Amino acid sequence: MMTTPTLERYTRDQFLTPASQIRVLRQDLHRAGVHWHEFYEFVYVIDGTAVNTVNGVPYRLAPGSAFILTPADFHEIVTTPGELLKCYNVIIDTAALDDTLEGLVPSVHDPSGWMVDDFGEGQADFDRLWQESQQERPGRTTVMCALLQCLLIALKRRCAPAGDIERDSAQACGTDAGIRRAILYIDQHFREPLTLAGVAAQAHLSPNYFSERFHQTTGVSFQTYLQHRRLRFARSLLASTNLGVTEVCHAAGFNSLSHFGRAYRRRYGSPPSAGRSPAPHAYAEPDERPVPVALQAAG
């Protein structure tokens, strides 16, 4: 009997304690099936080779490779036969982004997170980060955050266009912090049932005023933004996994298959069943106004 493929979800509770926002793992991997995380994942390869397929697009991993993925990404790692992939895996809770790490992770709108093939200069800091995480010493959290900041800044300088980095600071000054926080929340929780009132509470605004400010900032309504986010995720899943349309519908946050089908057809001009090709990186989203960089940088 054939089994229905599923998209595994790695939750915060599986990897982090209530009191922690960062965890460092040193892993030996044979394979990691298709999955997504409720957190950011920052990986550095120590030894071994593999293929890391992110949102349907394959990338080669080798010693010195590094990548960071957002809660909106899904991926699969398949090692070279006969090899183990030895790597550091830093789990970063989304709550940490409200503090010192805000702006140092890729946008959920980036199609493949950030990744480089030659991040060997970061290994000493990863080694130190691992060592600090294994010992209960005064100042441990402070040292770990400082090391992680250095690593994230180095990766961002390699992966984010210089113009984007310069615009981050300029646009952040003119963007409502509450709206930034709300958009970050949507981008991290779009698979869950979300309401206007609930997201407005994240911005500490009344629903009516939040709705008005949200539209002014993004150019679309709250419901349109949420639906487009879910559809974009569904489209990538359809193009790059063997999940059925029903599984994709629910994995993307839709409760009704008929509503999903209508929304998908209205957005892309064809039914979900026609979304199996081409590869997701060949797609362009129709007539979508980009979210300001200052908003993207936090998510």
Secondary structure, 3 states (H helix, E strand, C coil): CCCCCCCEEECHHHHCCCCCCEEEEEEEECEEEEEEECCEEEEEEEECCEEEEECCEEEEECCCCEEEECCCCEEEEEECCCCCEEEEEEEECHHHHHCCCCCCCCCCCCCCCEEECCCHHHHHHHHHHHHHHCCCCCCHHHHHHHHHHHHHHHHHHHHCCHHHHHHHHHHHHCCCHHHHHHHHHHHHHCCCCCCHHHHHHHCCCCHHHHHHHHHHHHCCCHHHHHHHHHHHHHHHHHHHCCCCHHHHHHHCCCCCHHHHHHHHHHHHCCCHHHCCCCCHHHCCCCCCCCCCHHHHHCC
